[in-house]
């Protein structure tokens, strides 16, 4: 597929080729770059990624049994076919090249590096080794080199509790309970598959603070978990007893009606075999360790919540415990400021974990933009990223017209600096070699050294 170019708004002219640096290489970074390239303007777009491989969460965050979501990588490759675009992989901003140096050599800077800091429960015992963050767990089965030392003790566990009920939680339910044959034609990494084959997990509880109608998962992901019924994995509860007749008397939208229908259709009584359930109106307040095996948990303690007549959630004085040997936290992520933000006067909202902006324009800093999770917080799907990126790209192109002349030397100067510093840059042709080697061996590389070895080697 080639990039269809759009004529720019009348009156916009460029005295020299403007240069844009994009930090990050996930969906928001690529969609923004592609949208800029659609405009029929002279421009250089250089994308910087600290890993040797592009695509961010599309590669390391999407469930292995969702190849249709990962297909956007084919669209992203269109950027590499445009000579106005260049990829700088294995280049970490702040380490290999300073952010200040990018500002000195580019007309516009786009922050698109996502949210990588996990949210915390802030309860006693949260740092126990049997409490795992979803980012690490997902990275483990998706082959993220940073998470390959996780080694979750699934061969010693029968009961798992997941805190949070978004789409990632549904992915993890499938990973924990679907049989090995479900994963045979996916890109799940072999090490994770071997662990899952030895797994003794039988029961998974997905717990959330709010009610059924406030569930964060989409119906599609919910249905995929319910359809594990064909493997003998039963759905045994969704808190119907907590809500009584209130769900039937509440005016429901189409999505909520469908969700309720699915829950009622598949829900069965407790079973001795593999099963999973949804657990609502509970806030975790403590963790108890197994006295016989201190590396595992015994249970998680919750405070029960209730829904007020106004529809708000408030805590009660009642407690509940859920038996589990492993706890997985799916409570979202926050972005972090880069090291030079304060020095360069770039604002950052620590509480939100995002960069303050208006339509992608960073507040108070000219020619600086943000897009994706680092702009909006860790919410939204790839589909919402498409629309968001289009708006930001339009802002960038409109603002480039205000420049009297391009500054710095862009990729020419940056390439020279990186070479002088001995940085092992992975350009797009190098990435193609890595990708080809992975396809030939039928699995992802799970360490950066192997990627770089192929990148530096001859064409195969």
Number of C-alpha atoms within 10 A of each C-alpha: 8 10 15 11 14 13 9 15 10 6 6 13 15 16 11 13 16 24 23 29 24 27 24 26 28 22 28 31 27 26 27 27 26 26 22 25 24 15 19 12 19 14 20 22 26 21 25 25 25 20 21 22 24 26 22 20 19 20 20 18 22 19 26 22 18 12 13 8 14 18 11 16 16 10 14 20 17 15 22 15 14 15 10 15 19 19 25 28 23 21 22 18 20 13 10 17 16 14 19 14 16 22 19 14 21 24 26 23 23 25 23 27 27 30 22 16 13 17 15 14 15 11 11 11 17 18 11 17 16 21 21 19 21 24 22 20 22 23 21 25 27 26 24 24 16 13 18 19 9 14 13 19 19 19 13 15 18 17 23 26 26 27 24 25 26 19 20 21 25 24 21 22 25 23 23 19 25 20 18 14 11 14 16 13 9 15 19 20 21 16 14 18 18 11 16 22 13 13 19 18 21 17 26 25 23 23 25 24 24 22 21 22 14 12 20 15 17 14 17 12 17 21 15 14 22 22 16 20 15 9 13 14 22 26 27 20 20 22 16 17 8 15 16 10 10 10 15 11 8 9 10 13 9 8 12 17 14 13 21 18 11 15 20 14 11 15 16 13 8 14 13 8 10 23 24 27 21 21 25 25 23 24 20 21 16 17 22 19 19 14 10 9 11 13 15 22 26 20 21 21 18 20 18 19 21 19 15 9 7 6 9 11 15 13 15 12 7 10 15 12 17 18 17 25 26 29 26 21 24 27 20 20 22 20 26 19 17 14 13 14 13 11 8 12 10 17 17 22 13 12 8 17 24 25 27 21 19 13 18 25 22 22 16 12 13 12 20 22 26 30 32 31 25 26 29 22 19 19 14 12 12 19 10 12 19 17 13 21 27 19 15 26 25 17 18 23 22 13 17 22 15 12 15 11 14 18 17 18 16 24 22 10 15 19 15 11 15 16 12 9 11 10 15 17 24 25 19 21 13 23 20 17 19 26 18 15 19 15 11 9 9 12 16 20 18 19 14 15 12 12 24 20 11 20 24 15 12 9 13 7
